[in-house]
Structures are given as C-alpha cells and as structure tokens.
Amino acid sequence: MNIQQWWLKLQPSTQQWLMENNGDVLPDRITAEIIDAGGPPKGDPWWGEIREAEELVLPDEAIDWIEEIANDENAN
C-alpha cells in the first residue's frame, strides 16, 4: 500500500507531525500508526535507510509527496 492509500487513515495530528518533521527519524508511535493505517511493516524494503539502531525514516518518494501536500501542491 502506498502513502496515498494510508495517509488519510492517519490522525490529523500525525499528518501534521509528518509535515512539520518531514525527513526526520520517525518516533515509534508514528511508525506504529503508519503500520496500523496500512503502511508497510518494519523490515519492509519500502522504508528509508535505518540511520541508528532500529529507527526508521520515510523513503525519498514519500518525503517528496508529503512536501507537496504541505505546500498544497497537486500530489496525485
């Protein structure tokens, strides 16, 4: 499932956090909500590089998509 499919299932506060912290390491609670919303499980190659221990980041294409949403650009 790609980001467009699970984005709307996230809490508005989570969407806002992702827009404000786009590209940052994801806190466990954000990762868990993404997975619960239909995002890929931990260990899936979709996730961006693991920077430290088991911390995850979003892949570049998801970061770009969120930036478009944050800037009210057409992200379809």
Sequence and secondary structure as in RCSB ss.txt:
>XXXX:A:sequence
MNIQQWWLKLQPSTQQWLMENNGDVLPDRITAEIIDAGGPPKGDPWWGEIREAEELVLPDEAIDWIEEIANDENA
N
>XXXX:A:secstr
  HHHHGGGS HHHHHHHHHTTTS B HHHHHHHHHTT   TT TTS    STT B   HHHHHHHHHHHTT   
 
